[in-house]
Amino acid sequence: MFSVVSAQAAGSAWLSGAGIGIGLFAIVGAQSAFILRQGIMRQHVIPIIATCFAIDAVFILASVAGLRTLTAQLPWLTTVLLWGGVAFLTWYALQSARRAVAGGGGMNLDDNAEQSLRTALMAAAGFSIINPHFWLDMMVIGSIADNFGESRMAFAAGVVTASGIWLTAQGLGARLLAPLFTKPSTWRILDGTIAVILSVLALTLALRGTH
């Protein structure tokens, strides 16, 4: 019975991680614009996806494991991080909603010549790590994971899975999606969907923090 309950808890944590991961990652920012561009141009797509995924996986797991140890020594930090996560998700939701209403959420492409693999991978690492949103995402993920107790690593695995799905969809699906994303209305639909997802996540966290 215990193993069944544990398996159910892990499965629920994994699904939550995957859902939250998609909600956080499916935001058209600097990294997304770069990956979509490389996908459309068919330049070093697989190595770029692999690099971004490896960086995400390492930092997601480190965030979950590190924050758990830190909050054990500083119990009040969990509350701070939880409400910080609520504020962050709300801010992202508002930004997405603003773009959905006003437009302007698309990416800028240029016609530069093909770059070397090394240059492309350095750019991929830069868009991932040298990015304030990346570190904020890691803090949010770590703070949310703390609420899943012993199933927190299953939650982390769900977030890692979401990262892999989103990165692959951007890179390999870019060629198919390119005609659609020339239309401002498509970006508005995407941003509107993201705003709804993040709003629901923020509300869920806020309700958890009040109990």
Disulfide bonds with the S-S distance in Angstrom:
none
